[in-house]
Amino acid sequence: MTVYCGVDFHARQQTVCYCDTADGEVKFSELKHNREEIIAFYGSMKGEVIVAIEASGYSRWFEELILGMGHQLLFGNPTLIRRRAPRKQKNDRRDAELILTLLIKGELPIVQPHPAESGEVLRQLRYRHKLVKVRTLAKNSLHNISISAGCSLQKSMLYKGRAKLEALKLPEDLGRQRRQWLETIERQDKLVDEIESWLEKKAAGDRLVKLLQTHPGIGLISSMVIRHTLEPLTRFSTTRKVVAYVGLDPVEDSSGERKRFGSISKAGSRLLRFVLGQAGLVACRRDESLKRFYKRIAAHRNHQTAKVAVARKLLVRAFIMMRDEIDYAEFIRRGVEARSARLTRRPAAQSSHQ
């Protein structure tokens, strides 16, 4: 006996459409997110229970609860599920019923979730990113205060030249803001250092992270973001799928003879795209092939387009290095051998035509 449950999950409530194979009857239930009520509802189901929900970012507590009860939990792709809807009408009951129908037919487009360890690392990385944004806001505010007082401070002076910053004569309200912004920077520095120490311990025994860090421009943070966002790598059969997953693929709007490519889709991790953009700019200064590639794109288009193109190329390189478990030197060696093979085959092909 198997119970199939299609769940339309929201932040404060969920609509469940479920079917017990014992009688084949389809039933609906609307549940508020009261923990005791949820446990009582799913705990009353007997036999094998398969629950399907659309992948979302605020269902972690529900996932832990369902798995803790010994039930099976599946995640569906929201976009692909919606495409399977027979009608344009949309409400919670219809959505739950659609998920149940696809689940029973075996046609539910499954999304493979991150492993537990990768989820923990990504949460810490996102938290660090937020802390850095607050610290940057504090630094920019101090620069604004110093400039308004007739003193243009360099970034290093926030630490090395703090005495000069504190010696500025300011009105009482600005003086109070200066003190509070400095305290904010100190607090953020401490929190960021704690997270980075934790990440260093996590990366110490990770071979793939070490291999990624051999590539110019990829450091601790960028390697951890790339490694754990793409995990598990077996999801991707080609590099094109990796690029599309991260949202660095161009949006195409072509019809007939007209070919038009727009901006990138931005469908994946915002943090990974940001990290790849920053790492790509550093890599361009240390990798000659990326530098030439960046200059060629920038000359024909603009610097922003070139930055995105380098980020895309860096992502492909990182994926290949992790997939094949090779370092940067081996990646470059393979590329040189491939180019040499093409050059040696070309004269032979030309002579055969002659």
C-alpha positions as CSV (number, residue, x, y, z in Angstrom):
1,M,0.0,0.0,0.0
2,T,1.4,3.3,-1.1
3,V,0.2,6.9,-0.4
4,Y,1.1,9.5,-3.0
5,C,1.0,13.2,-1.9
6,G,1.2,16.2,-4.1
7,V,1.9,19.3,-2.0
8,D,1.5,22.9,-3.1
9,F,3.8,24.5,-0.5
10,H,3.7,28.1,0.7
11,A,5.4,29.9,3.5
12,R,2.5,29.7,5.9
13,Q,0.3,26.9,4.6
14,Q,0.1,24.0,2.2
15,T,-2.5,22.3,0.1
16,V,-2.2,18.5,-0.1
17,C,-3.7,16.3,-2.8
18,Y,-3.2,12.7,-1.9
19,C,-4.2,9.3,-3.0
20,D,-4.1,6.0,-1.2
21,T,-3.6,3.0,-3.5
22,A,-5.7,0.9,-1.1
23,D,-8.9,2.6,-2.3
24,G,-7.7,4.9,-5.2
25,E,-9.7,7.9,-3.8
26,V,-8.2,11.3,-4.3
27,K,-8.5,13.7,-1.4
28,F,-7.6,17.3,-0.6
29,S,-6.5,18.9,2.7
30,E,-5.4,22.4,3.5
31,L,-3.0,22.7,6.4
32,K,-1.7,25.7,8.3
33,H,2.0,25.4,9.1
34,N,1.5,24.3,12.7
35,R,4.1,21.7,13.5
36,E,1.8,19.5,15.6
37,E,-0.9,19.6,12.9
38,I,1.6,18.7,10.2
39,I,3.0,15.8,12.2
40,A,-0.4,14.5,13.0
41,F,-1.5,14.6,9.3
42,Y,1.5,12.8,7.8
43,G,2.0,10.5,10.8
44,S,-1.5,9.1,10.3
45,M,-0.6,7.8,6.8
46,K,0.2,4.0,6.7
47,G,2.5,2.1,4.4
48,E,4.9,3.7,2.0
49,V,4.4,7.5,1.7
50,I,5.8,9.5,-1.2
51,V,5.6,13.3,-0.9
52,A,6.3,15.6,-3.8
53,I,6.7,19.3,-3.6
54,E,8.1,22.1,-5.8
55,A,11.6,23.0,-5.0
56,S,11.7,26.2,-2.9
57,G,14.0,28.1,-0.6
58,Y,11.9,28.0,2.6
59,S,10.9,24.4,3.0
60,R,13.9,23.0,4.9
61,W,12.0,22.5,8.1
62,F,9.3,20.5,6.2
63,E,11.9,18.4,4.5
64,E,13.6,17.5,7.8
65,L,10.2,16.7,9.3
66,I,9.1,14.4,6.4
67,L,12.4,12.6,6.2
68,G,12.5,12.2,10.0
69,M,9.2,10.4,9.8
70,G,10.6,7.9,7.3
71,H,8.7,9.1,4.3
72,Q,10.1,9.6,0.8
73,L,10.4,13.2,-0.4
74,L,10.8,14.3,-4.0
75,F,11.4,17.8,-5.4
76,G,10.0,18.9,-8.7
77,N,11.1,21.7,-11.1
78,P,8.5,24.5,-10.7
79,T,8.9,25.7,-14.3
80,L,8.6,22.3,-15.9
81,I,5.7,21.4,-13.7
82,R,3.8,24.5,-14.7
83,R,4.3,23.7,-18.4
84,R,2.5,20.4,-17.9
85,A,-0.6,22.1,-16.7
86,P,-3.6,21.4,-19.1
87,R,-5.3,24.7,-18.4
88,K,-4.2,28.3,-17.7
89,Q,-6.4,28.5,-14.6
90,K,-4.2,28.3,-11.5
91,N,-5.0,27.9,-7.8
92,D,-3.6,25.8,-4.9
93,R,-5.9,22.8,-5.4
94,R,-5.1,22.6,-9.2
95,D,-1.4,22.9,-8.5
96,A,-1.4,20.2,-5.8
97,E,-3.5,17.9,-8.1
98,L,-1.1,18.5,-11.0
99,I,1.9,17.5,-8.9
100,L,0.0,14.4,-7.7
101,T,-0.9,13.4,-11.3
102,L,2.7,13.8,-12.5
103,L,4.0,11.8,-9.5
104,I,1.6,8.9,-10.1
105,K,2.4,8.8,-13.8
106,G,6.1,8.9,-13.1
107,E,6.4,12.1,-15.1
108,L,7.4,14.5,-12.3
109,P,10.5,16.5,-13.4
110,I,12.8,15.7,-10.5
111,V,15.3,18.3,-9.1
112,Q,18.2,16.7,-7.3
113,P,18.8,18.7,-4.1
114,H,22.2,19.6,-2.7
115,P,23.8,17.1,-0.3
116,A,23.5,18.1,3.4
117,E,27.1,19.2,3.7
118,S,26.9,21.4,0.6
119,G,23.7,23.0,1.9
120,E,25.5,23.8,5.2
121,V,28.5,25.3,3.4
122,L,26.3,27.4,1.1
123,R,24.3,28.8,4.0
124,Q,27.6,30.0,5.6
125,L,28.8,31.4,2.3
126,R,25.5,33.4,1.8
127,Y,25.7,34.6,5.4
128,R,29.3,35.8,4.8
129,H,28.3,37.6,1.7
130,K,25.6,39.5,3.6
131,L,28.1,40.5,6.3
132,V,30.5,41.8,3.7
133,K,27.7,43.9,2.1
134,V,27.0,45.5,5.5
135,R,30.7,46.1,6.0
136,T,31.0,47.7,2.6
137,L,28.0,49.9,3.3
138,A,29.7,51.0,6.6
139,K,33.0,51.8,4.7
140,N,31.2,53.8,2.0
141,S,29.3,55.8,4.7
142,L,32.6,56.7,6.5
143,H,34.1,57.8,3.2
144,N,31.1,60.0,2.7
145,I,31.5,61.5,6.1
146,S,35.2,62.1,5.7
147,I,34.7,63.8,2.3
148,S,32.0,66.0,3.7
149,A,34.6,67.1,6.3
150,G,37.1,68.0,3.6
151,C,39.3,64.9,4.0
152,S,39.3,62.2,1.3
153,L,40.4,59.0,2.9
154,Q,41.9,56.0,1.2
155,K,40.4,52.5,1.9
156,S,43.5,51.5,3.9
157,M,43.1,54.5,6.2
158,L,40.0,52.9,7.7
159,Y,42.5,50.7,9.5
160,K,46.0,52.2,9.3
161,G,44.9,55.8,9.4
162,R,42.1,55.4,11.9
163,A,43.6,58.0,14.2
164,K,43.3,60.6,11.5
165,L,39.7,59.6,10.8
166,E,38.8,59.9,14.5
167,A,40.5,63.3,14.7
168,L,38.3,64.9,12.2
169,K,36.1,67.7,13.7
170,L,32.5,66.8,13.0
171,P,29.1,67.8,14.2
172,E,27.8,65.8,17.1
173,D,25.4,63.7,15.0
174,L,28.1,62.9,12.4
175,G,30.6,62.1,15.2
176,R,28.1,59.6,16.6
177,Q,27.6,58.1,13.2
178,R,31.4,57.8,12.7
179,R,31.8,55.9,16.0
180,Q,28.9,53.6,15.2
181,W,30.1,52.8,11.7
182,L,33.6,52.0,13.0
183,E,32.1,49.7,15.6
184,T,30.0,48.0,12.8
185,I,33.1,47.4,10.7
186,E,35.0,45.9,13.7
187,R,32.0,43.6,14.4
188,Q,31.6,42.6,10.8
189,D,35.4,41.9,10.5
190,K,35.2,39.6,13.5
191,L,32.2,37.6,12.1
192,V,33.7,37.3,8.6
193,D,37.0,36.0,10.1
194,E,35.1,33.4,12.1
195,I,33.2,32.1,9.0
196,E,36.4,32.1,6.9
197,S,38.1,30.0,9.6
198,W,35.3,27.6,9.5
199,L,35.4,27.4,5.7
200,E,39.2,26.8,5.8
201,K,38.7,23.8,8.0
202,K,36.0,22.5,5.6
203,A,38.2,23.0,2.6
204,A,41.3,21.4,4.2
205,G,40.3,17.8,3.3
206,D,38.5,18.6,0.0
207,R,40.6,17.6,-3.0
208,L,38.3,19.3,-5.5
209,V,38.6,22.6,-3.7
210,K,42.4,22.3,-3.7
211,L,42.4,21.6,-7.4
212,L,40.2,24.6,-8.2
213,Q,42.5,26.9,-6.2
214,T,45.4,26.0,-8.6
215,H,43.6,28.1,-11.2
216,P,44.6,31.8,-11.2
217,G,41.9,34.0,-9.7
218,I,40.1,31.2,-7.8
219,G,40.6,31.4,-4.0
220,L,39.0,30.0,-0.9
221,I,35.6,31.6,-1.2
222,S,35.2,31.3,-5.0
223,S,36.3,27.6,-4.9
224,M,33.9,26.8,-2.2
225,V,31.0,28.5,-3.9
226,I,31.7,26.8,-7.2
227,R,32.3,23.4,-5.6
228,H,29.2,23.2,-3.5
229,T,26.8,25.0,-5.9
230,L,27.5,22.5,-8.7
231,E,27.4,19.5,-6.4
232,P,26.6,16.8,-7.4
233,L,28.4,17.0,-10.7
234,T,26.7,14.0,-12.1
235,R,23.7,16.2,-12.8
236,F,25.4,17.8,-15.7
237,S,26.2,15.8,-18.9
238,T,27.6,18.8,-20.8
239,T,29.2,22.2,-20.1
240,R,26.2,23.9,-21.8
241,K,24.0,22.5,-19.1
242,V,26.3,23.9,-16.4
243,V,26.2,27.3,-17.9
244,A,22.4,27.3,-18.2
245,Y,22.1,26.1,-14.6
246,V,24.2,29.0,-13.3
247,G,22.2,31.5,-15.5
248,L,25.1,32.6,-17.7
249,D,23.5,31.5,-20.9
250,P,22.2,34.2,-23.3
251,V,18.4,34.4,-23.8
252,E,17.6,33.6,-27.4
253,D,14.6,35.0,-29.3
254,S,15.0,33.7,-32.8
255,S,12.5,33.0,-35.5
256,G,13.0,32.0,-39.1
257,E,16.1,33.7,-40.5
258,R,16.1,36.2,-37.6
259,K,18.7,35.4,-34.9
260,R,18.6,37.4,-31.7
261,F,20.5,36.8,-28.5
262,G,19.8,39.0,-25.5
263,S,21.3,39.3,-22.0
264,I,22.0,36.3,-19.8
265,S,19.1,34.4,-18.2
266,K,20.2,34.9,-14.6
267,A,18.3,31.7,-13.8
268,G,20.7,30.2,-11.2
269,S,22.7,31.2,-8.2
270,R,23.2,34.9,-7.9
271,L,26.1,34.4,-5.5
272,L,27.9,32.1,-7.9
273,R,27.6,34.6,-10.8
274,F,28.9,37.4,-8.6
275,V,31.9,35.3,-7.4
276,L,32.7,34.2,-11.0
277,G,32.6,37.8,-12.1
278,Q,35.1,38.9,-9.4
279,A,37.3,35.8,-9.9
280,G,37.3,36.3,-13.7
281,L,38.7,39.8,-13.4
282,V,41.6,38.5,-11.3
283,A,42.2,35.6,-13.6
284,C,42.5,37.9,-16.6
285,R,45.5,39.5,-15.0
286,R,47.3,36.2,-14.5
287,D,46.1,34.0,-17.3
288,E,47.3,35.1,-20.8
289,S,44.6,33.3,-22.8
290,L,41.8,34.8,-20.6
291,K,43.5,38.2,-20.9
292,R,43.5,38.0,-24.7
293,F,39.9,36.7,-24.7
294,Y,38.8,39.6,-22.5
295,K,40.5,42.3,-24.6
296,R,39.0,40.8,-27.8
297,I,35.4,40.8,-26.5
298,A,35.8,44.3,-24.9
299,A,37.1,45.8,-28.1
300,H,34.1,44.5,-30.2
301,R,31.4,44.9,-27.5
302,N,32.0,46.4,-24.1
303,H,33.7,45.7,-20.8
304,Q,30.6,44.3,-19.1
305,T,29.9,41.8,-21.9
306,A,33.6,40.8,-21.7
307,K,33.3,40.3,-17.9
308,V,30.3,38.0,-18.3
309,A,32.1,36.1,-21.1
310,V,35.2,35.5,-19.0
311,A,33.0,34.4,-16.0
312,R,31.3,31.9,-18.3
313,K,34.6,30.5,-19.6
314,L,36.0,30.3,-16.0
315,L,32.9,28.3,-15.0
316,V,33.4,25.9,-17.8
317,R,37.1,25.5,-16.8
318,A,36.2,24.9,-13.2
319,F,33.6,22.3,-14.1
320,I,36.0,20.4,-16.3
321,M,38.7,20.5,-13.6
322,M,36.3,19.0,-11.0
323,R,34.8,16.5,-13.4
324,D,38.2,15.1,-14.6
325,E,39.9,15.8,-11.2
326,I,42.8,17.7,-12.7
327,D,44.6,20.8,-11.7
328,Y,45.2,24.0,-13.7
329,A,48.6,22.8,-15.2
330,E,47.0,19.7,-16.5
331,F,44.1,21.6,-17.9
332,I,46.4,23.9,-19.8
333,R,48.5,21.0,-21.0
334,R,45.5,19.2,-22.5
335,G,44.4,22.4,-24.3
336,V,47.9,22.9,-25.8
337,E,48.0,19.3,-27.0
338,A,44.5,19.6,-28.5
339,R,45.5,22.8,-30.4
340,S,48.8,21.2,-31.6
341,A,46.8,18.2,-32.9
342,R,44.5,20.4,-34.9
343,L,47.4,22.3,-36.4
344,T,49.2,19.2,-37.4
345,R,46.0,17.7,-39.1
346,R,45.3,20.9,-41.0
347,P,48.2,20.8,-43.5
348,A,47.5,17.1,-44.3
349,A,43.8,18.0,-45.0
350,Q,44.9,20.8,-47.3
351,S,47.3,18.6,-49.3
352,S,44.7,15.9,-49.8
353,H,42.4,18.6,-51.4
354,Q,45.2,19.7,-53.7
